[in-house]
Amino acid sequence: MGLSTAMEVGRTALNIFRVATEVTGENIANVNTPGYSRQRVIFESASPFNSSGFPLETGVRIASIERYYDGLLQQQLVNAQTTQGFDTTKSTVLQQVEPSFNEITNDGIGTAVANYFSAWQDLSLNPSGSSERQVVITRAQILVDNFHSVSKALNDTISVQNASLVPLTDSINNTLTNIAKLNGQIKVTEEVSGNDNEIRDQRDQLVRDLSQKIGITFTENSDGTTDIKYADGGAALVTGSTAGAFSLDKTNPNSFVVQLTPVGGALSAITPLTGQLGATVSLRDTIIPDYLTQIDTLAKSVADAVNTQHSTGFSPTGGTGQNFFTPLAAVAGSAAAFSIDAGLNITTIAAAGPNPSAPPPSYPGDNSNALSIAQLTNANTVPSGAPIATFSSFYSSLVSKVGLDVQASKTTVAQDEAFTKQLSTLRESNSGVSLDEELTNLIKYQRSYQASAKLVTTATEMMDTVIGLIR
């Protein structure tokens, strides 16, 4: 090895350790960057050459700059975040709905039903009393207001879920587009043998972000790109640098239909099942409507049972056939339409029962119908037509169901968060930046750089000596 070769080895080493120092500095700078994977320089001996029949090494070169990446861990994180996205969205909305069924404050539907029938019991003690009759109407109005309040809260929640599909699908489309763009950049960088590690990190972070919103599967290709498919059906969402798109059919303003145009495919309606999108659709179409249906069932049962009994009784003046509540034709919408009949007032309340043998003057003092209506609270009256439960037991069962659903969702979210945190910790230990390790590398590369500089200095001095001898 001549002096010129020694100088070249030293010069090359200076460049190599400068790059290594830059990579280390990049790791340190991105210690808090979400999704960043630490990088390392892979060194290897440079190609040797023959000198007088002997192979001599020519220093060091960079084989590659690798990032610490675990494809299996990425897949596990994607799956875990899809589950967490669904469960968290569901739990958040259920917690917003729960106060509508909160009976602790003693002003919910259950209390209102009990107070209403209690007012009938009080009326039976003094069937001709004006104040007792007014209390019955007042308690009925409170019951009406409670049904309206809960119905409005549930319908508003359904509307909010429907409206939230707009920004959610926009966000999904934006993420798909950005992933496709990064795929294109990675492919170009790979073709010119450039370093695309940080672009890959950005794309992988977007893939994880996307997985919270919808269920996906992904495949890493040999050219560096990642293809993404929709888990709920397998349609292509991203292929190379081309992205599909979600859209909404707003023909029915109260129930948008989710649509998907996959890569290379035609527009079609879909039913999301996973991720935030799946949870939102499920809450809008199934979970909240189920609660609303049960509230409607209770409202119709109360109206039907009371009307049936009340219309057989007589008012103080002998009037009969008066409904107490406005008759409800169907279960759907009953809580919202629940109201006191227009013809009802304190003079038309039918507290007296049918008594054909007694003359009309006996009606003011008769309490038999008031007692019959008061006793409805203990009869199986829900649902109308095929009663299997009392008003109280039916509503208590619904409140218990909502409470259990909320508690179960909280528990599930806590488990999801613990599992995702564990996976994130594993990823951080594998791909995250350790400042202690990077500072150690920094000192190591600094010393190597100084040694390489010393090699160049020594070879230069030796060269000067040789030139001096020639002179």
C-alpha positions in Angstrom: 0.0 0.0 0.0 1.5 3.3 -1.1 1.2 6.6 0.7 -1.4 7.8 -1.8 -3.5 4.7 -1.0 -3.2 5.4 2.8 -4.3 9.0 2.2 -7.3 7.7 0.2 -8.2 5.2 2.9 -8.1 8.1 5.5 -10.1 10.4 3.3 -12.8 7.8 2.6 -12.9 7.0 6.3 -13.4 10.7 7.1 -16.4 10.8 4.8 -17.8 7.5 6.2 -17.6 8.6 9.8 -19.0 12.0 8.9 -22.1 10.3 7.5 -22.3 8.0 10.5 -22.2 11.1 12.8 -25.0 12.7 10.7 -27.1 9.6 11.0 -26.6 9.6 14.8 -27.5 13.3 14.9 -30.7 12.6 13.0 -31.6 9.9 15.5 -31.0 12.3 18.4 -33.0 15.1 16.7 -36.0 12.8 16.2 -36.1 11.2 19.7 -39.6 12.6 20.2 -40.9 12.3 16.6 -43.9 10.0 16.5 -43.4 6.9 14.3 -39.6 7.6 13.8 -37.5 4.5 13.6 -33.8 4.9 14.6 -31.3 4.3 11.9 -27.8 2.7 11.9 -24.9 2.7 9.5 -23.8 -0.8 8.3 -20.1 -0.8 7.6 -18.2 -3.2 5.4 -14.6 -3.5 4.1 -14.0 -1.8 0.8 -13.1 -4.0 -2.2 -9.4 -5.1 -2.0 -6.8 -4.8 -4.8 -3.8 -6.8 -5.6 -0.3 -5.4 -5.0 2.6 -7.6 -6.0 0.3 -10.6 -6.0 -1.1 -9.8 -2.5 -4.7 -8.6 -1.8 -4.7 -5.4 0.2 -7.7 -3.8 1.8 -8.7 -0.3 0.8 -10.5 0.9 3.9 -14.2 1.0 4.8 -17.4 1.7 3.0 -21.1 2.0 3.9 -23.1 -1.1 2.9 -26.4 0.5 3.8 -28.2 2.7 6.3 -30.8 0.6 7.9 -33.8 1.4 10.1 -34.9 -0.7 13.0 -38.2 -2.1 11.8 -40.3 -5.1 12.7 -43.0 -6.0 10.1 -44.8 -8.4 12.4 -45.0 -5.8 15.1 -46.3 -3.3 12.6 -49.1 -5.7 11.7 -50.0 -6.4 15.3 -50.2 -2.6 16.0 -52.4 -2.1 13.0 -54.8 -4.8 14.1 -54.8 -3.6 17.8 -55.5 0.0 16.8 -58.4 -1.1 14.6 -60.0 -2.8 17.6 -59.2 0.1 19.8 -60.6 2.6 17.4 -64.0 0.7 17.3 -64.2 0.2 21.0 -63.1 3.7 22.0 -65.6 5.3 19.7 -68.4 3.1 21.0 -67.5 3.7 24.6 -67.3 7.5 24.2 -70.8 7.7 22.6 -72.4 5.3 25.2 -71.0 7.4 28.0 -72.7 10.4 26.4 -76.0 8.5 26.2 -75.9 7.1 29.7 -77.0 10.3 31.5 -80.4 10.1 29.7 -81.1 6.9 31.7 -79.6 8.1 35.0 -82.2 7.4 37.7 -80.0 8.5 40.6 -81.2 12.1 40.3 -84.8 10.9 40.7 -86.1 12.8 37.7 -85.9 10.2 35.0 -88.6 8.2 33.2 -88.7 5.5 35.8 -89.4 8.0 38.6 -91.9 9.9 36.4 -93.9 6.7 35.7 -94.0 5.8 39.4 -95.1 9.3 40.4 -97.8 9.3 37.7 -99.5 6.2 38.9 -99.0 7.3 42.5 -101.0 10.4 41.6 -103.9 8.1 40.5 -103.6 6.4 43.9 -104.0 9.7 45.6 -106.9 10.6 43.4 -108.7 7.4 44.4 -108.7 8.7 48.0 -110.6 11.8 46.9 -112.0 11.2 43.4 -113.8 14.5 43.3 -110.9 16.7 44.5 -109.8 19.3 42.0 -106.2 19.5 43.4 -105.8 15.7 43.1 -107.0 15.8 39.5 -104.6 18.6 38.7 -101.7 16.6 40.2 -102.6 13.7 37.9 -102.4 16.0 34.9 -99.2 17.6 36.2 -97.5 14.2 36.8 -98.7 13.1 33.3 -97.1 16.2 31.8 -93.8 15.5 33.6 -93.9 12.0 32.2 -94.5 13.4 28.7 -91.6 15.7 29.1 -89.3 12.9 30.2 -90.2 10.7 27.2 -89.6 13.7 24.9 -86.3 14.5 26.5 -84.9 10.9 26.2 -86.2 10.5 22.7 -84.6 13.8 21.6 -81.3 12.9 23.2 -81.2 9.5 21.5 -82.3 10.9 18.1 -79.7 13.7 18.4 -77.0 11.2 19.1 -78.1 9.2 16.0 -77.9 12.5 14.0 -74.5 13.3 15.3 -73.2 9.9 14.3 -74.6 10.3 10.9 -73.1 13.8 10.5 -69.7 12.6 11.8 -69.4 10.3 8.8 -68.5 13.3 6.6 -65.3 14.4 8.4 -64.4 10.8 9.1 -64.5 9.7 5.4 -62.7 12.9 4.4 -59.9 12.1 6.9 -59.7 8.5 5.6 -59.5 9.7 2.0 -56.8 12.2 2.9 -54.7 9.5 4.6 -55.1 7.1 1.7 -53.9 9.8 -0.7 -50.9 10.7 1.4 -49.9 7.0 1.7 -50.1 6.7 -2.1 -48.0 9.8 -2.5 -45.3 8.5 -0.1 -45.4 5.2 -2.0 -44.5 7.0 -5.2 -41.7 8.9 -3.5 -40.3 5.7 -2.0 -40.3 3.9 -5.3 -38.4 6.8 -7.0 -35.9 6.9 -4.2 -35.4 3.2 -4.3 -34.7 3.4 -8.1 -31.8 5.8 -7.6 -30.5 3.9 -4.5 -31.3 6.8 -2.2 -32.2 6.6 1.5 -35.9 6.5 2.0 -36.0 5.4 5.6 -37.7 8.5 7.0 -40.3 8.4 4.2 -41.1 4.8 5.1 -41.5 5.9 8.7 -44.0 8.6 7.7 -45.9 6.1 5.6 -46.0 3.4 8.3 -47.3 6.0 10.8 -50.0 6.9 8.3 -50.9 3.2 8.0 -51.3 3.0 11.8 -53.4 6.1 11.8 -55.6 4.7 9.1 -56.0 1.5 10.9 -57.8 3.3 13.8 -60.4 4.5 11.4 -61.0 1.4 9.3 -59.9 -2.2 9.3 -57.1 -2.8 6.8 -54.5 -5.4 5.7 -51.2 -4.4 4.1 -48.5 -6.0 2.0 -45.0 -4.7 1.6 -43.7 -5.0 -1.9 -40.1 -5.5 -3.2 -40.0 -2.0 -4.7 -40.6 -0.4 -1.2 -44.2 0.4 -1.7 -47.0 -0.9 0.5 -50.4 -2.1 -0.8 -53.4 -1.7 1.4 -56.7 -3.6 1.3 -60.0 -3.0 3.1 -60.4 -5.7 5.8 -64.2 -5.6 5.5 -64.3 -7.1 2.0 -60.8 -7.1 0.6 -61.1 -4.2 -1.8 -57.9 -2.4 -2.8 -57.5 0.9 -1.0 -53.9 1.7 -2.1 -52.0 0.1 -4.9 -48.6 1.6 -5.5 -49.1 5.4 -5.9 -52.9 5.0 -6.6 -55.5 5.4 -3.9 -59.2 4.5 -3.7 -61.8 6.7 -2.0 -64.7 6.5 0.3 -67.8 8.6 -0.3 -71.3 9.1 1.1 -74.7 8.8 -0.7 -76.7 11.6 1.0 -80.0 10.8 -0.7 -81.4 10.1 2.7 -80.2 13.1 4.8 -80.8 11.2 8.0 -78.9 8.1 7.1 -75.9 8.5 4.8 -74.8 5.4 2.9 -71.1 4.7 3.0 -69.6 3.9 -0.5 -66.2 2.8 -1.7 -64.5 3.3 -5.0 -61.5 0.8 -4.8 -58.4 1.0 -6.9 -59.4 -0.2 -10.4 -63.0 -0.9 -9.2 -66.5 0.6 -9.4 -68.4 2.6 -6.8 -70.5 0.4 -4.5 -72.3 0.7 -1.1 -70.5 -1.0 1.8 -71.3 -1.7 5.5 -68.2 -0.9 7.6 -67.8 -3.3 10.5 -64.5 -2.3 12.1 -62.5 0.7 13.3 -64.0 4.2 14.0 -66.1 4.0 10.8 -67.6 0.7 11.7 -68.4 1.9 15.3 -70.0 5.0 14.0 -72.3 3.2 11.6 -73.1 0.5 14.2 -74.0 3.2 16.8 -76.2 5.0 14.2 -78.0 2.0 12.8 -78.1 -0.5 15.6 -77.0 0.3 19.1 -78.7 3.7 19.8 -81.8 2.8 17.7 -82.2 -0.3 19.9 -82.4 1.9 23.0 -84.8 4.2 21.3 -87.1 1.3 20.3 -87.3 0.2 23.9 -88.2 3.7 25.0 -90.8 3.9 22.3 -92.2 0.5 23.3 -92.6 1.7 26.9 -94.3 5.0 25.8 -96.8 3.1 23.6 -97.5 0.6 26.4 -98.2 3.3 28.9 -100.5 5.2 26.5 -102.3 2.0 25.4 -102.8 0.6 28.9 -104.0 3.9 30.4 -106.2 4.8 27.5 -107.9 1.4 27.5 -108.7 1.6 31.2 -109.5 5.4 31.3 -111.9 5.3 28.3 -114.1 2.8 30.2 -114.5 5.1 33.1 -116.8 8.1 33.8 -116.0 11.7 34.5 -117.9 13.6 37.4 -120.5 14.6 34.9 -121.0 11.1 33.5 -118.8 11.5 30.4 -117.1 8.4 29.1 -114.9 7.2 26.2 -112.2 9.9 26.9 -108.6 8.9 26.1 -106.0 10.2 28.7 -103.1 10.2 26.2 -103.1 10.8 22.5 -103.4 7.4 20.9 -100.2 6.1 19.2 -100.5 4.2 16.0 -97.1 2.5 15.9 -94.2 1.8 18.3 -91.7 3.8 16.2 -91.7 7.4 17.3 -94.0 6.8 20.2 -91.8 8.6 22.8 -91.5 11.7 20.7 -95.2 11.7 19.9 -96.3 10.9 23.5 -98.7 13.6 24.7 -101.8 14.2 26.8 -105.0 14.0 24.8 -106.4 17.3 23.7 -109.8 16.6 25.3 -108.5 15.9 28.8 -108.7 18.3 31.7 -109.6 18.1 35.4 -113.3 17.8 34.5 -112.9 14.9 32.0 -110.6 12.7 34.1 -112.6 9.4 34.5 -112.0 8.4 38.1 -115.4 6.6 38.4 -116.0 3.1 37.1 -118.9 1.9 35.1 -121.9 1.4 37.4 -125.1 1.2 35.3 -127.4 0.6 38.3 -126.3 3.9 40.0 -127.6 7.3 38.8 -125.1 9.8 37.4 -124.8 11.8 40.7 -122.8 8.8 42.1 -119.9 9.4 39.7 -118.2 12.2 41.7 -117.7 9.9 44.6 -116.7 6.7 42.7 -113.0 5.9 42.7 -113.1 2.4 41.1 -111.5 3.5 37.8 -108.8 5.5 39.5 -107.9 2.4 41.5 -107.8 0.3 38.4 -105.5 2.7 36.6 -103.3 3.0 39.7 -103.0 -0.8 39.8 -101.7 -0.9 36.2 -98.3 -0.2 37.7 -98.2 -3.7 39.1 -99.6 -5.5 36.0 -97.7 -6.9 33.0 -98.5 -4.3 30.4 -95.3 -4.1 28.3 -95.2 -4.5 25.3 -98.7 -3.8 24.1 -100.4 -6.8 22.6 -98.0 -9.4 24.2 -97.2 -8.1 27.7 -94.5 -9.8 29.6 -93.3 -7.1 32.0 -94.5 -4.2 34.2 -93.6 -0.6 33.4 -91.1 -0.5 36.2 -89.4 -3.8 35.4 -89.2 -3.1 31.7 -87.6 0.3 32.2 -85.3 -1.0 35.0 -84.1 -3.7 32.6 -83.3 -1.1 30.0 -81.4 1.0 32.4 -79.4 -2.0 33.6 -78.6 -2.9 30.0 -77.4 0.6 29.2 -75.3 0.6 32.4 -73.8 -2.8 31.7 -73.0 -1.8 28.1 -71.2 1.3 29.3 -69.3 -0.6 31.9 -68.4 -3.3 29.5 -67.2 -0.8 26.9 -65.0 1.0 29.5 -63.5 -2.4 30.5 -62.9 -3.3 26.9 -61.2 0.1 26.1 -59.0 -0.3 29.1 -57.9 -3.7 27.9 -57.3 -2.4 24.4 -55.2 0.5 25.7 -53.1 -1.8 27.8 -52.5 -4.2 24.9 -51.7 -1.3 22.5 -49.4 0.3 25.0 -47.6 -3.0 25.4 -47.1 -3.2 21.6 -46.0 0.4 21.4 -43.5 -0.2 24.2 -42.1 -3.2 22.2 -41.9 -1.1 19.1 -40.2 1.7 21.1 -37.6 -0.7 22.5 -37.0 -2.1 19.0 -37.2 1.0 16.8 -37.2 3.9 19.2 -34.2 6.2 19.8 -32.1 5.6 23.0 -30.2 8.8 23.8 -27.6 6.8 25.8 -26.9 4.5 22.9 -26.8 7.4 20.4 -24.4 9.5 22.6 -22.2 6.4 22.9 -22.2 6.1 19.1 -21.5 9.8 18.7 -18.4 9.5 20.8 -17.3 6.4 19.0 -17.7 8.0 15.6 -16.0 11.1 16.8 -12.9 9.2 17.9 -12.9 7.2 14.6 -13.1 10.5 12.7 -10.1 11.9 14.7 -8.2 8.7 14.0 -8.9 8.9 10.3 -7.8 12.5 10.3 -4.6 11.5 12.1 -4.0 8.8 9.3 -4.3 11.5 6.7 -2.0 13.9 8.6 0.6 11.1 9.1 0.5 10.1 5.4 0.8 13.8 4.5 3.9 14.2 6.7 5.4 11.1 5.3 4.8 12.3 1.8 6.4 15.6 2.7 9.5 13.8 4.0 9.7 11.8 0.7 9.4 14.9 -1.4 12.1 16.6 0.8 14.5 13.7 0.2 14.0 14.0 -3.6 14.9 17.7 -3.4 
